[in-house]
Amino acid sequence: MTEPSRQPRREGNLSNKQVALLVELFNGQTNRIADITAMLVKYAQAGGKDWETYERILDRLAREGMKLIQYGRGPLQPGLEKAARVQIEQAAGTTARQGGMREHLHQRAAASLLATVWFAGQHHLVEADDWPDILPAVVLGAVRQAPGIDDDPTMGNLCDTDGPRR
């Protein structure tokens, strides 16, 4: 696996601009999570029981939680997300831009997922060498086969070289 090796601990201080950016990023993210949680509580208190509504709220909460993971780990290893994109392109045998819009979206989702897997691995002390070399291809395959991946109307209407899927 050619995942970037762990970088040495950074030394020194952040600039005022860097601190402000981190605070702004996390403040905005935690506010979005708090807003979604408040919506969940209000709906439950109002007696809401519709599964579709809960599904939407929980999905939004999960998406924001994934962003929190990426925002928290990304600054600690900034080259990792680019390395994930390169690994996914190698597994796909084409760049995201060359493959059409659907391929582009699938590869972007797969690169984000691969970076998240690496972030989770680092959190749980999995060494880079412990990941199988086929991990990028497995992640890309999982994204392409994910239930509902192309169910969004936007995805269904995308025109690749072979035309829209129906």
Backbone torsions as a table, in degrees:
resi	resn	phi	psi	omega
1	MET	NA	133.0	-178.3
2	THR	-99.5	29.8	176.8
3	GLU	-58.6	141.2	-178.3
4	PRO	-57.5	136.6	179.0
5	SER	-66.2	155.0	-179.0
6	ARG	-59.7	129.7	-178.9
7	GLN	-80.4	150.5	176.5
8	PRO	-63.8	155.0	178.3
9	ARG	-56.8	137.4	177.8
10	ARG	-77.7	149.5	178.8
11	GLU	-122.4	169.1	178.6
12	GLY	89.7	-163.2	-176.0
13	ASN	-121.4	154.3	172.3
14	LEU	-75.8	154.0	174.1
15	SER	-76.7	164.2	176.0
16	ASN	-58.4	-37.2	179.7
17	LYS	-65.8	-42.1	178.9
18	GLN	-64.8	-42.8	177.9
19	VAL	-62.0	-45.9	-179.7
20	ALA	-61.2	-39.9	179.4
21	LEU	-64.5	-45.5	178.1
22	LEU	-61.8	-45.4	179.9
23	VAL	-62.7	-44.9	179.8
24	GLU	-61.8	-45.1	-178.9
25	LEU	-60.7	-50.8	-177.1
26	PHE	-74.8	-33.0	176.4
27	ASN	-63.5	-46.2	177.9
28	GLY	-61.9	-41.3	-179.0
29	GLN	-66.7	-45.8	-179.7
30	THR	-67.5	-32.0	175.8
31	ASN	-65.4	-41.5	177.8
32	ARG	-63.1	-42.6	178.7
33	ILE	-64.5	-42.5	178.5
34	ALA	-63.4	-39.3	178.9
35	ASP	-64.0	-42.7	179.6
36	ILE	-66.7	-41.0	178.2
37	THR	-63.4	-41.4	177.4
38	ALA	-62.1	-39.0	177.3
39	MET	-62.9	-42.2	178.0
40	LEU	-61.1	-46.2	-179.5
41	VAL	-63.6	-45.8	-179.9
42	LYS	-61.4	-42.1	-179.5
43	TYR	-64.3	-44.2	178.8
44	ALA	-63.8	-43.7	-179.9
45	GLN	-65.5	-28.2	178.5
46	ALA	-80.7	0.1	178.3
47	GLY	88.5	11.3	-179.7
48	GLY	-62.7	133.1	-179.3
49	LYS	-134.5	4.2	-177.0
50	ASP	-68.9	118.7	-177.0
51	TRP	-59.9	-39.4	-178.4
52	GLU	-59.2	-40.3	178.4
53	THR	-66.3	-45.4	177.7
54	TYR	-61.4	-40.1	179.7
55	GLU	-59.8	-44.2	179.4
56	ARG	-65.3	-44.0	-179.6
57	ILE	-64.1	-46.6	-179.3
58	LEU	-65.0	-36.4	177.5
59	ASP	-63.7	-44.5	178.2
60	ARG	-62.2	-41.8	179.6
61	LEU	-63.9	-43.0	178.5
62	ALA	-63.6	-41.9	179.1
63	ARG	-62.0	-43.0	179.7
64	GLU	-68.0	-34.1	176.6
65	GLY	-64.8	-39.2	177.3
66	MET	-64.2	-39.1	177.0
67	LYS	-61.6	-39.3	179.8
68	LEU	-60.5	-41.4	177.0
69	ILE	-61.5	-48.7	-177.6
70	GLN	-66.5	-40.5	178.9
71	TYR	-65.5	-34.4	-178.4
72	GLY	-75.8	-36.5	-177.2
73	ARG	-90.2	-31.5	-175.4
74	GLY	-53.2	-48.0	-179.9
75	PRO	-66.0	-22.3	-179.8
76	LEU	-77.0	-26.4	178.6
77	GLN	-145.7	76.2	-171.2
78	PRO	-62.9	-24.4	-179.2
79	GLY	-80.5	-9.5	-173.5
80	LEU	-67.8	-40.5	-178.6
81	GLU	-67.2	-37.7	176.2
82	LYS	-66.1	-41.0	178.0
83	ALA	-60.9	-37.7	178.3
84	ALA	-64.4	-42.7	178.5
85	ARG	-61.2	-42.6	-179.9
86	VAL	-64.0	-44.2	179.9
87	GLN	-61.8	-41.4	179.8
88	ILE	-67.3	-42.1	177.4
89	GLU	-61.1	-40.9	177.8
90	GLN	-63.2	-42.0	179.0
91	ALA	-65.3	-35.3	-178.9
92	ALA	-78.6	-24.2	-177.4
93	GLY	78.0	12.5	178.1
94	THR	-157.1	157.1	175.2
95	THR	-79.2	159.4	179.9
96	ALA	-60.7	-38.8	-177.5
97	ARG	-70.9	-33.9	-178.4
98	GLN	-74.2	-21.6	-172.4
99	GLY	-89.5	2.1	-177.5
100	GLY	92.1	171.4	-174.1
101	MET	-63.0	-45.0	-179.0
102	ARG	-60.9	-46.2	179.0
103	GLU	-62.0	-41.2	178.7
104	HIS	-58.6	-48.5	-179.0
105	LEU	-66.4	-40.5	178.0
106	HIS	-63.1	-43.8	-179.9
107	GLN	-67.2	-38.6	177.9
108	ARG	-63.3	-43.5	178.1
109	ALA	-63.6	-41.9	-179.3
110	ALA	-66.4	-40.0	178.7
111	ALA	-64.8	-41.0	177.5
112	SER	-63.7	-42.8	178.9
113	LEU	-65.4	-42.6	178.9
114	LEU	-62.0	-44.2	177.6
115	ALA	-61.4	-40.1	178.8
116	THR	-65.2	-39.2	176.2
117	VAL	-61.6	-44.6	178.3
118	TRP	-63.1	-43.5	178.5
119	PHE	-59.6	-45.0	179.5
120	ALA	-64.2	-39.5	177.7
121	GLY	-61.8	-43.7	178.0
122	GLN	-62.8	-40.4	180.0
123	HIS	-61.2	-37.3	-178.7
124	HIS	-96.1	15.5	173.6
125	LEU	64.9	34.6	173.0
126	VAL	-86.0	123.9	-179.1
127	GLU	-73.8	151.7	-178.3
128	ALA	-56.5	-38.7	-178.8
129	ASP	-69.3	-14.7	-179.7
130	ASP	-80.1	-14.2	179.5
131	TRP	-78.6	139.5	177.6
132	PRO	-70.4	149.0	179.7
133	ASP	-62.7	-22.1	-178.4
134	ILE	-85.8	0.6	-176.2
135	LEU	-53.6	-47.4	179.7
136	PRO	-59.0	-41.3	179.6
137	ALA	-66.9	-37.9	178.3
138	VAL	-65.0	-43.9	179.7
139	VAL	-64.2	-45.1	178.7
140	LEU	-61.8	-43.5	177.8
141	GLY	-61.8	-39.7	179.6
142	ALA	-64.4	-41.2	178.8
143	VAL	-65.2	-45.3	-178.5
144	ARG	-63.5	-30.2	-177.4
145	GLN	-100.8	3.0	-177.3
146	ALA	-60.0	133.1	177.2
147	PRO	-57.8	129.0	176.7
148	GLY	83.4	2.4	-175.2
149	ILE	-58.7	-36.2	-178.7
150	ASP	-106.2	12.9	-178.2
151	ASP	-74.3	-24.9	179.4
152	ASP	-59.9	135.0	-178.2
153	PRO	-55.2	-33.3	178.8
154	THR	-63.1	-45.0	-179.6
155	MET	-65.5	-40.4	-178.6
156	GLY	-64.6	-24.8	-178.4
157	ASN	-98.0	-0.1	-179.7
158	LEU	-68.4	138.5	177.2
159	CYS	-103.9	113.3	171.1
160	ASP	-98.0	-171.7	-178.7
161	THR	-62.2	-26.9	179.9
162	ASP	-96.4	11.2	177.4
163	GLY	88.0	170.4	-178.2
164	PRO	-69.4	148.1	175.6
165	ARG	-87.6	143.1	177.6
166	ARG	-130.3	NA	NA
